[in-house]
Amino acid sequence: MSGGYRPAQAGRSPARSEPASEARSEAKPSEVEKRTEQPVPRIEEIRHALAGYDPVLAKRERERHASVALVLRQGAGNSAEILFIERAEKEGDPWSGHMAFPGGRVDLPGESPEQAAVRETLEEVGLELAGAERLGRLDDLEGNRAGRAVGMVISAFVYHLPQPGELVKQDSEVREAFWVPVRHLIEPDRRVRRAFHGTGSFEFPGIVVGEPDRHVVWGLTYRFLEVFFRALGRPFPDAWGELAAVRDHIESA
C-alpha cells in the first residue's frame, strides 16, 4: 500500500490499550496535536460533548428510514478509535462499495431507528451494542446519491465499547471492517477532493482512512463526521465549495 493509513486486519482485534482510569496524563503530545495545536479527541471529551449535544432530527417522516452506529473504542495512548466498514458491492444499494458505519434500514415491525442500528451492527460486524455505553445521537441526515435525494432519512447513534472483541464481518454486506484512530480524521494530509463513481465531474470532499484509491470516506459518512466533529466543538474546515448549496438544500428538505 503506497501511503495512507494501514487498517487493522479485518476480523482481528489489536492488543487492548491501557484503560482510561490508568492512562498516563503526562503522555507527550502526538504529531497531530503539534500540527493542529489542539489535543486529539479522547473518549472523555467525546462523552462530555455529546452529553450536551441536542441533535437536529428530521422535520417530517419519510417513507424509508435507516440508521447507523458510530462505534468508538479506546486505542493506544488513551486516544479514541472509530469503526469503519467498506460496504460490499451490491446492486440496488445507493452506498454500495462505500466506506461507512455499520447500519441499515429500519425494516422490522415496531423497530426503532436505534434498535435497527444495534441489530445491523451485530449482523454486519458481530459487535453487541445492547450493553455498550450510549454516548449520544447525531443529527438526522437526508440520504442522497451524488447530490440527489433518495427519499430516505438516516439516523446515527454513538456508542463506546471498552472491549469490543473480535470483528466478525458478514461477507454479503461487508467487504472489510477496521478501526481508525479518530486523530487521523483531522489530519490535513488525509483530506482529498475528487470525483467518485456516479458523481460525474463533480468532486466531493473526502478523508483517506486506508488505501488511497479505495478507503476514502465521503458522501453520507463524511457528512456524519462533520456533524460529529461539530458536536465536539471541532468543526471541519469547509471543503464543499460550489457543492455546499446542493448539500444545504438536501439537509433542509
Sequence and secondary structure as in RCSB ss.txt:
>XXXX:A:sequence
MSGGYRPAQAGRSPARSEPASEARSEAKPSEVEKRTEQPVPRIEEIRHALAGYDPVLAKRERERHASVALVLRQG
AGNSAEILFIERAEKEGDPWSGHMAFPGGRVDLPGESPEQAAVRETLEEVGLELAGAERLGRLDDLEGNRAGRAV
GMVISAFVYHLPQPGELVKQDSEVREAFWVPVRHLIEPDRRVRRAFHGTGSFEFPGIVVGEPDRHVVWGLTYRFL
EVFFRALGRPFPDAWGELAAVRDHIESA
>XXXX:A:secstr
  SS     TT        GGG  TT    HHHHHHTS    HHHHHHHHHT      SS  SEEEEEEEEEEE 
GGG EEEEEEEE   TT TTTT EE SEEE  STT  HHHHHHHHHHHHH    TTSEEEEE   EEEEETTEEE
EEEEEEEEEE SS       TTTEEEEEEEEGGGGG GGGEEEE  TT TT  EEEEE SSTTT EEEHHHHHHH
HHHHHHTT       GGGHHHHHHHHT 
